[in-house]
């Protein structure tokens, strides 16, 4: 019976660095998501992520510390950290967790079209008459699901390409009119934990 034997040099300079890279991508992406969860007040899921994050980090660090002369391990460790940071943000964008405040400022009659669109899509809105540096403007405020932002901004661009709008994260929400959010496969599983907590 024959066994497949990996060359020690290949294992030391290729396999181990690759495993370290993958481990770092996993733990850093989890760290990025955990920090985002904490900043948004999602306190139940963050400790769960932190547990697995530190376990993976310890395993990767143990391998690196065993062979400090292997430069490939250090390079894989650093590249994994950089890649994991990017991957974490990509995952967070895909999850589209939480809600945001959308502020829209227009100077012409297109605000009526925007208001009609928001109301027809069941978004709660508040409109205000205001004065800007160039005259009277209409300000539209709405609290929307993060996942809905691309759809709304696309409509704004098509209706009034010159409209000014800003988006700001929301940590706590108390009452209001909200468009139902269809959870994806991941957010659906943690639905009870990742909804914005209502302030009592």
Residue pairs with C-beta under 8 A, 6 or more apart in sequence:
6 15
12 67
12 70
12 72
13 70
13 72
14 72
16 63
16 67
16 70
16 72
16 73
16 76
17 70
17 72
17 73
17 75
17 76
18 76
19 63
20 60
20 63
20 64
20 73
20 76
20 77
20 80
21 76
21 77
21 79
21 80
21 83
22 80
23 56
23 57
23 59
23 60
23 80
24 57
24 60
24 76
24 77
24 79
24 80
24 81
24 83
24 84
25 80
25 83
25 84
25 87
26 56
26 84
27 52
27 53
27 54
27 56
27 57
27 60
27 84
28 80
28 81
28 83
28 84
28 85
28 87
28 88
29 84
29 85
29 87
29 88
29 91
30 49
30 52
30 53
30 56
30 88
31 53
31 84
31 88
32 84
32 85
32 87
32 88
32 89
32 91
32 92
33 49
33 88
33 91
33 92
33 95
34 46
34 49
34 50
34 53
36 88
36 92
36 97
37 43
37 45
37 46
37 49
37 97
37 194
38 46
39 169
39 171
40 97
40 98
40 169
40 171
40 196
41 171
41 172
41 196
41 197
42 97
42 98
42 193
42 194
42 197
44 193
45 190
45 193
45 194
60 77
60 80
63 73
64 73
64 74
64 77
67 73
94 184
95 184
95 186
95 187
95 194
96 145
96 146
96 147
96 149
96 187
97 146
97 187
97 194
98 145
98 146
98 169
98 170
98 194
98 196
99 143
99 144
99 145
99 146
99 170
99 173
99 178
99 196
100 143
100 144
100 146
100 149
100 167
100 168
100 169
100 170
101 141
101 142
101 143
101 167
101 168
101 170
102 140
102 141
102 142
102 143
102 144
102 149
102 152
102 165
102 166
102 167
103 139
103 140
103 141
103 165
103 166
103 167
103 168
104 111
104 114
104 139
104 140
104 141
104 142
104 156
104 163
104 164
104 165
105 130
105 132
105 137
105 138
105 139
105 140
105 163
105 164
105 165
106 114
106 137
106 138
106 140
106 160
106 163
106 164
107 132
107 134
107 135
107 136
107 137
107 138
108 160
110 159
110 160
110 163
111 127
111 138
111 140
111 160
113 159
113 160
114 140
114 155
114 156
114 159
114 160
114 163
115 125
115 127
115 140
117 155
117 159
118 125
118 140
118 142
118 152
119 125
121 179
122 177
122 179
122 180
123 142
123 144
123 148
123 152
123 177
123 178
123 179
124 142
124 143
124 176
124 177
124 178
125 140
125 141
125 142
126 140
126 141
126 142
127 138
127 139
127 140
127 141
128 138
128 139
128 140
128 141
129 136
129 138
129 139
130 136
130 137
130 138
130 139
131 137
142 152
143 170
143 173
143 176
143 178
144 152
144 178
144 179
145 178
145 179
145 181
147 181
148 179
148 181
149 167
153 165
156 163
156 165
170 196
171 196
172 196
172 197
172 198
172 199
173 196
173 197
173 198
173 199
174 198
174 199
175 198
183 191
187 194
